């Protein structure tokens, strides 16, 4: 290790390692595979760059983005480390020169894309002495990951072709199921798994809900003006928004520039260079910007739109405060963003996974408990106390001692051998007579009916809080059943108490549309087609109501409810808001917005029949 410390100082300027770095490097040098999870700015790169310098031969680094490769190669070369990249933007003569240097053993780190790697697997790599393989952004290999890339699934061939070469897979964001999937997909051999703390206490966390475009722009201006001369990133979902926000900021004298894939490579390079070199204070960018950009003095990150997952959000806010100094984050959350994100998720190739990740993001934005505890719990890390550095902690809601309530839920989970999901848990607590519950014998449990004094919606809210506080977790690999965490067992067995935020019934909000004034929606008379069954009549009636609502709100009908949701209403015939909440595709917002009018129609049709 003495020699490694000398190399650390010589090439990187550090005299000590960060947490886990030394252990990871020792694992690699012992030729053992490893999976490394470290937050953005946590020092992942040194974990493979230092062994690359120390070991004879060349380290192969698989990286997903040309910009990321370029930034890391430039940083290594600036530190006197022979590094190069092979990518599709290079001239053929430059590619041949890099290959020749690799064969001669003159390159210590070679960066390639997954596609580029497959092209060199049979000619270049067998002619090189490969000492280590590092797979960066390893979550891309997993279908459960937030940025799945099919080309990454080909990387399993590396273990087959180089069985004696250690592989280290690295990522900043991966939940439990993604971690195991990375190990399986890459065929890692008994890897040592290192999970650094995901806590970034220097980052403040703030969510603002329901602002109009005009209000968002005003809030951004106020936010930036309060942080004079501090540089930051505004992330936008759409390209047009990056340009619009940048133009608005420039109108008010703030030096801002846009960055998105629709710009020419020269324009993007200039924007990135100006920001990295502090010639521009603010960059308004799509989410592709920032991967691998080692700019330590980003003091704040704003999300103009709601991210699609906790992983995306956590990775993007991690680009602020990499130097460990106090930095701020601000997220704008709106129903419109949620609808767009949900459509993207439904139309994706892995809709079930993406919808579940979006649900976690929604609950984070709507929560009334410490946001940092929610983030850490998502990555299976428990925090015993509130952070004091998020908007909820700064303006805490009314709380109560929820120990007994939580114990009831945890006891029901334990008595079913942790084999039930949220719906069944609530049914047990509220003494439901559902056939599936009875057939499993759950009506004989001691906890059956122990929570009948609380409504379905109240139990659902408190169970979400239990998830967010880290007392339970969802096992996605086992039919989404609930598992009790170590922190939850402490509450269950009375070793510690727990507090919950008081549940409050959502306020009924009025909506304004292009077709009408504020107020309740008054549907036109429903005239269902002649049908032989009540089910056909009801389905047609619901479809007419959905169409009217879509016309009134100037949106597409399937964004209100899918046909599958309407069919579920026909099958279940909900007559109360609690029953309506159990319909497929009905979240809290849709329940509050549409529940009463759909229930009224269902009652009318059933009564008429």
N, C-alpha and C positions, 0 to 999 in steps of 0.2 A: 504493500500500500504506500510505502514511502515514495516509490517511483511514480505512482499514480498521483499522489499529492503534488509532486514536482511538476508533472505534466499539466495538472489542473491549474496550477499557478502560471506556468509558462504560456499556455495557449488560451486560457480563459480568464485569467486574472483573479481567480478565487483561491482562498487558503483553506476553506472548509467546504464540506458537502452539505447540501440541503437534506432534509429528512428522506430516507430510503435510498438516496442516490448511491451511497457506498455499498449497501447490501445488494442492490440491483447489479452494480458493476461486478461485485464478487461472484454473483450467480452466473453472469455471462462468462466471466473468465474461467469458471469451473465447467464451462461448456454445457450448461443447463438452459433449457428454454424458459422464457419468462413472459408474463403478461403484466404490463405496467399501466396503472391508472393514476394519472396526476392531473390536477386542474391546470388550465391554461396559465402559463407563467410559473408553473411549479418546478421546471427544470428537467423535463423529459428528455430533451435532445442530448444533454451531456451524458445521460445514461447509456447511450450507444456511441456517441462521438468520442468519448474518452477511451473506451475499450478499443475503438477503431484505430486510434493513434497508437495505442500500446501493443496491440496484436500485430503479428506479421500478416502481410496480404492486404486484401481490400474488403471493406464492409459494404454490403449491398443494401441500399435504403430504398424501400418502395414508398412512394409518395403520390398523392392523388392529383395535385395541382402544379402546373408549371410555375406559377407565381411563388408557391411555397418552396419548390426546389430552388428557384433562382435566388430567393432571399437567404435560404440556409447556405447554399454554396458560396454566395458572395461573403457571408459572414465568416465562414470557415476559411476561405482564401485570405480574407483580411487578417485573420489570426495566424496566418502562416501554415495552414493545414491543407495539403493537396487534396482538393475535392473537385468533382465535376458532375455534370448531369447529362443524360441522354434524353432528348425530347423531340417532338415532331416539329418544333419551330426552328430547329438547328439546320444549318446548311450541311449537305452531305459530307463535304470535306472536313468540317468541324467534327462531325460525328465520327468519322474515320480516325481523326487525330486522337479523340478521347478514347476510342477503343484500343488504339495502339498503346497509349499510355497505360491503360488498364492491364493489357497483356504483359507489359514490361514491369508491372508492379509499382508504378509511380503514382498511382491514385490511391489514397487511403479511404475515401468515401465516394461511392458512385450512386447518384440519385437517379431512379428510373420510375416511370409510371407503370401501373399493372399491365397495360397494353404493350408498352415498350419492353417490359421484362419478358413477356412471352415470345417476342420476336427475336430475342437474343439468347434464349434458353439453350439452344442446341449448338450455337457457334461461339459466341463470346464467352459466356460464363464457364464452360468447361476448360477454356484456355487461361482462366484467371485462378489465383489463389484466394478463395473467398473465406474470410475468417469469421464473419458474423453477418446475419441477415436481420435487418430492422424493418418492421412494417409499421409505418406511421399512420395515424388516423385509422387504426385497426377496426373501429366500429363499422367502417364501410363494408366489411366482409359479412356482416350479420343482417339478416332480414329484420331482426328486432331493432337494429340500430337506426338512428335518426337520419342517416345519410347513406343508405344502402346503395352499393354500386355493383352491378352484376359482374363486372370485370375482376373485382376483388376475389370472387369465388374460385378463380383459377389458381390462386396462390397456394393452394394445398399441394401443388406439384413441387413446390420448393422443398418440403420435408422429404418427399419421395426421391428427388434428385440429389439433395445434399443432406443425407440422414445424419451425418456427424457434425454438421455446422449448427451452432446454437441459433435459435430464432427468438427475437424479442419483439412482441407486439405491443404497441403503445397507443393510448387514446386518452383524451381528457374527459370523455363522457361515455359511460356505459353502465346501465343498471345490471342487476344480478343475472338476468336471463341472457342479456347481450354478452356479458363476460364469458359465460359458459359456451355460448354459440361461437364466439371468436376462437376459443380453444378447440372446439370440435371442427370448425370449418378449416382452420389452418393445420389441423392434425398435430398440434403441439404435444410433445412427449413429456408427460408429468411435469408441467410447468410450475415454477414458483410464481404465485400471484401476489403482486404488491398493490395495495390500494391506499393511496395517500389520502389525507383528509381533504374533503371537498370544501371545507369552510374557508371562505375568503372574508374575514372579519373587517378588512379595510374597505369593503364595498358596501355602500348604503343601498337599500332596495326600496323602491317606491313604485306603486301602481296607481294610475289615475284612470277612472272609468267613465265611459259614456260622453266624452268630449266631442264636439263638432270639429270639422276640419279647421274652421276659423279659430276656435278655442285652443286646439292643439298647437297651431302656429304661434298663438300668443303665449302659450305656456312654454314652448320651446325658446322663444325670444327671451322671456323672463328668466328661464333657467340658465341660458348661456350668458346673459348679461350679468348674472350674479356670480359668474365664474370667469372673470375677465382674464384674457390671455391664456386660459386653459384650453387645451385641444381635446377634441372629442369626436365621436362617431354617431351619426344618426342613421339607424338601420331602417330601410323601407322594403316592403314586399314588392312593390311595382316600380319599374324603371322610371315611369313618368313622375312618380312621387319624389324620387331622388332629385330630379331636375327642378321640380316645383319648389321643394323645400329649400334647396340651395339658392334658387333665384329669390325666394322670399327673404332669406337671411341676408343676402347681398344687398337687397333694397334697404335694409336697416343697418348697413355698414359693417356686417359681420363677414369676414373672409371665409367663404365656403365654396366647395366644389363638389360636383356630382361624380359618381362612379357606378357604372353598370355595364352589362355584357353587350348592350347595343352600341357602345362607343367603340371607336377604332382602338386597336392595341396601343397606338401611340398616345391617344388621349387618356386611356386608362393608366398607362405607365407614368405619364406626366402627373396625373392627379395623385396617384399613389406616392410618387417621389416627392411631390410638393408637401404632402401630408407628413410623410415619414421624416422629412428634413425640416419640419416646422416652418415651411413657407406658407402653409395654409392651416388655419386654425381648426376648421370643421370639414369633415368629409361626409357627404350624404350618400349612402351606398346600399346596394342590395347585399344579401347575406354572404355572397361569395367573397366579399372583401374581408381581409383580416386574417385568413388562415395562414399561419406561419409568419405573420408580420411581427417582428420583434421590436415593437415600439413601446418602450417602458413607461413613457410619460403621458399616456392617454388617461385623462383625468375623469372622463365621464362617457357613458354610452346611453343613448336614447333609442328606444324601440318605437318607431312611429306607428307600427302595426303589431298586433299580437303574434308572437312566434307560434309555430306549429307544434312545438314540443318543449319539455323542460330541458332536454339535452341541447337543442339549438340555442335556447335562451341562455343557459348556463355557459355554453362555449362563447357566445357573443359578448355577454357582460364581462367574461373573463379577460377580454382585451383591454379592460380598464384597470389601472392600478397594478400593473405587473411589477412595479418597483416596490410594492408593499405600502405605499403611501395612501392616505384617505382618498377615495374616489366615489363617484356617485353614479347611480343607474336610475333610469326613469322609463317605465313601460306604459304605453297607452293601450287600454283594453276597451273594445266595443263589440256590440252585437254584430255589426256589419262585418268586422274582421272575422268573428267567429263563424259566421255563415259561409264566408269565402273559404276559410281554412277547412271547414267541414266538407265543402264541395270538393276541394282539392284532395282531401283524405279519401273521400268516397270514390273518387275517380282514379285513385292511385292503384298500383299493382298489388298493394298490400293494405287494403282499406281497413281491415280489422285492427291491425297493429297501429296504424296512423291515427285512427279514430280514438283508440284508447290513450295514446300519447297526447292527443289534443284535449281529451277530457281531463287529464292531469294538469295541463296548462291552464285550462278554464278554472279548475278548482283552486289553483295557485292564485290566479288573478282575483277570484271572488272571495278568498278566504279572509276570516277575521282573526286569524292566529298568526304568530310570528312567521314571517315569510322564509327566513333563513332555516327554521326548523323543517319547513315543508321541503325546501330544496335538499337539505341534507338527508331527510327521510327517504326521498325519492331514490337517492343513491345508497340506501341501506346504511346510513350513518345517523346515529341518534344523538341528539343534543338534549341535555336535561333542563336547560333554562332558556328563556327568551333572549334574543340577541341585543335588543335595545338600539339597533341600527337599521330598522326598517320602518315604513310608514305605520304599520299596525302597532309596533312597539311604542312608537312615538305618540300615537293617539289610540291607546288601547280601548277595546270594547268592554262592556260589562262582562265579568267572568263569575263563575261559581265553582264550588268544589264538586267535580264530576267523578270522583273516585268510585262511588257506589254504582253509578250509571255505567261507567266503563267496565267495572267488575262483572256486571250482569252480562254485558255483551261478550267479554272475554271468556266468562264461564260457559256460555252457550257454545262458543267456538271450541273450547277445550273438550266439552262433553260430547261433541260430535267428532272428536278426533281430528279437528282442523280439516274437515271435509266439505265445508259449505261456503257458498258465496254470500254476498251482501244481501241479496233478495231473501234467501232462505233464513239468514240470521234475523232479519227484521220480522219475518213471518213467525219464527219461533218466539221471539220476545213479545210479539203482539198477539200470540195465541191464535194464529190463522188456522182455519180448518182445511187448508189446501190439500188436495188428494196426495200429492207427492210427499208432503210433510208427514201426513198420517202413515203412509205406506212405509216410510223409513223409521217410524216409531219415535219421531222427534217430539210428539205430543206427550210422551211419557217422561221427558227430561225434567229435571228439577227446575230449570230456568224457563220452561215453557210458560209463557204469559207473564214473565217477571217484569216486562216493560210495557204492559198493555195500557199504562197511564199516559204514554207518549204517542203522538201521531206518527204515521209512516214518515212524513217529511221531517219531523224532528229527529227520529232515529237515523234517517239517512244522513242528515247534516252532522249529527254527533259521530257517526261512524266515519264520515269523511275526515272529521277533525282527528279522530283516533289514527287514521292512516297518515295524515299530515304531521301529526306529532310523533309518529314512529312507534306506536303501541301495537299496530298490526301491519301486515303487508300483504299484497296480492301475489299469489304464486301463479304467474301467467303460464308456466309450463305444465300446470296441473289443473286445467279447467277453471282458472281464475279463483281458486279457493282462498280463503283468508287464513293467514298464519300469524301466530302470536310471536312477537319479537322479544328479545331479552328485556327490553324496557317495559314491554307490556306485562311480562310475567312478574316484574317487581310490583306493578299496580295490582295485578290479580291476587297476589299473595300478601298484599297489605304491607309491603316493604317501603312503599312510597305512596304519596297522594298525587292527584292530578287535577288540573283545572281546565275547564272548557269555556268557550265563549258562549254566552247566552243566545239561544236561537230566537230570531225575530222573524215574524211573518214578512215576506217581501212586500214592499209598497206597490200598490197598483199604479202603474204609470200610464199616462195618456200618450197617445201617439198622434202625430200629425202626418198626413199624406197629401199627395197632390190632388186626390179626388175628394177629400172631405176635410172637415174641421176637426179639432180636438174632440175626443169623447169616445164613447163606446161604439163599436161597430154594429150597424143595423143591417142585417142581411136582407136581401130580396127574398120573396117567397120561394121556397124550395119546391120544385115540381118534379119529383122523381119519375123515371120512366116506369111503365107498367112492368111488373116483375112477378114471377111465380113464387118467390120466397122473400121473407122479411130481410134476409141477408143481402140479397141483390138490391132491394129497395134502399136499405140503409147505406150500402156502399155508394150507390149512385147519388144519394142525398149528400153524403160526406164529400164526394168529389165536386158537386156543385158548390158547396160552401167553400171548399178550398179554392176553387176557381175565382169566386167572388173576392175572397181575401187577397188573392194574388193580384187581381185587377186593382183593388183598392190600394195595396201597398206597392204597386208598380214593380212586382218581382215575378219570378217564375214559380209556378204552382208547386213543383217538386221540392223547392227550397222551404216551403211551409211544412208539408208532410209528404213523404213518399207514398206510393201506392201500397207498399208493404205496411206502412204505419196505418193507413186507412183500413186495410184488411185486418190488422190486429185489433182495431177499434170494433170492427164488425164481429170478430170472434169473441172478444172479451166484453163488449158492450159496457164500458165504464160509465158509472152514474155519479161518481164523486171525483173530486180533484185527486185524492189519494190513489184511486183506481186508475185515473187517467195518467198519472205519473208512471204507471207500470207499462204503458204502451211503448212498443219499440220506437225509438227515435224521439221520444219526448223527454227533453231535459228540463231543468228548472225554468229556463227562460220561456220555452214554448208552452210549458204547463201554465205559467202565469199569463202568457199573452193570448193563448188560444183555448185554454181548458174550458172555461165557462161556456163559450159559444158552441163548441163541439158537443159538450155534455148536454146542453139544452136541446140541440138538434137530435141527439140520440134518444133522449127521453121523449121528445115529441113523436118521432117515428115509431118508437116502441108502443107508446100510448095509443097512437092512431091505429096500430095493427090490433 
